[in-house]
Amino acid sequence: MTAERYDLAVMLGEVPDSRLVARALPAHRFLTVAAPAYLQKHGALETPQDLEQHICLRYVMANSGQFRPWTFSRNGQHYSHFPIGPLASDHATVLLALAEGGQGLLQAPYYVVAAALDAGRLLPVLIDYESIGAPLAVVYEKTRQASVRTQLAVEFLLSLGRSLERS
């Protein structure tokens, strides 16, 4: 981080560098959603296995080019689904627009789909299943004394994470 001249970063996934101080942010919650018109045309889902019969909008992870698998858990049981379908993007806003247009199912962080859910443009599916994303952390180097500005930024991000978790 020093070479890039960053004071702190938000890291997705496990923090591999022991030279970093990592302050955990709440994990982001994913929801699986569809437009009412899509569900009317293709039917409701009851289990993650039902996804095999549906069009799933695929998120391409920009750093690896891989498709993000959809994960679900319920009563200690874990399920993974590798979405299939003709539509994919590395931009959540593109996938959101496709889902709102009835082009398929989408699994995305709650904060991405919240407004569309509130407006009724999307409906949650598989609500009996939980989907939690990879760990998030605010990180900064141990060897550098954190400035007041960095400390305030860390506390702001932790507070913001807690408020999003309650949403």
N, C-alpha and C positions, 0 to 999 in steps of 0.2 A: 504494500500500500504506500510505503514511503516513496518508492520510485515513481509511482503515479501521482504522488502529492495529494493523496486523499487522507482526510482525518478519520473518516469512518465510512462504513459501507453496510448495506443490508444484504445478507447472504441467505440464499435459498439452499437448503440441504444441510448436511452435517458440516461443521467447521473443521477442516482437516489440519489447519495450521495452529500449532500450540503456542505460537508467538502472538496470537490474537486473543483479546478478551472478547468473549461472546456473551451478550445479554439476550436471552431468549424472548422472542416476540410470540404472541399467541399464534398457533398454527392456523392457516386460513382454511376455512370450511368451504367445501365444494358442494354445489347443488346440481342435480341433473334436471333439465328443464326442456319444455317443448311448448310450441304455440298451440293454443286451443284448436286451430284448424288442422294442425298436424295430427293431434290426438284423435280428433273426430274422424279423420280419414284413415289413420293407421291403427287406431285402438290404444287402449291403456296398457301399461306395463305393471306386472306384479312382482317380478324378481329380476335381478341383473341378467339372468340367462335369457330373458325376453329380448334383451338388446340385440341378440343375434338376428332377430326378424325385423329390425328397424334400421333406419338411416341414421348414422351417428356422424356428427360434424367433428372432424379431427383437428386437434391443436398440434401444430408442429413446433417443437421446442427449438428456438432459434440457435441455441448454443450447440446442439447436437444434430439437428435435422431429423430427429426421431419423433414419432408420434407419442404423445403422452397417453399412457394407459389410464383407463378409468378404474378407480378403486372404490370398493364398498365394504362396509362391515356392519354386522348385526349379530348381537348375542355372542360375541367373541369369534364369530366366523368371518373370514376375510375372502373377498372375491375381487378378481381383476378381470377387466374386459379390455381387449385390444380393439378399439373401434374400427369398423370398416365402413366404407362409404366413399362416394366420389368427390366429396368436398372437404378441403383442408386449408388451413391458413396458420400463419404464425402471428396473426393479429386478432386479439380477442374481440375487438369491435366488429370485425368482418364476420366472425362466427356468430356473434350476438345478432347482427342484422339478418344473417341467414336463418337463425333459429326463429327470430320474430316473424320472418316471412314464411314460416312453415316448411322450411327445407330439410329439417331433421332435428334430432335431439342434440343437446349440448350439455356437457359437464364443464362448469366454470366456477371460479371463486364466487362466493356470495356477493361480494361488493361489485362484481361485474354485472350480475343479473338482477340486483335488487330493484332498480328503478323499473325495469320491464315487468318484474313480478308485481310490484305495487300498482302498476298501471293496468295489469291484467293482460299484457301482451304475451307473457309466458306463464306457464303453470309448472309447479314442481312435480316431478314424477319420482317413483321409488323412495317416497318420503320415510319409509320405515328403515331405510339404510342410511348410514352415515358415511361421509367421504371427507377425510381430512388430508390436506396437502402436506408437502414436505415441511420440515421445520424451517423456521425463519429466525434470524438473529441479527442484531446490530453488533458489528464487530469493529474493534480498533486495536491498534498495536499496544502490547504490554509495555514495550520499552519507551514509548512516548508518554509523557505526562499529558493527560487529557486536558485540553484548555477548557475554560468555563463555557465557551461557545460549543465545544464538542459535547461536554457534559449536558448542557441544556438541550442540544439536538437529540442526544440519546434518550433523555427523559421524555422529550416531546414524542419521539417515535414509540416509546414504550406505552405512553399514555394513549396515543392514537390507536395503537394495537389493541389495548384493553377496551377502548370505546367501540371499535369495529367488531370485537369479539361478542359484545353484548347486543349488537344489531341483529 
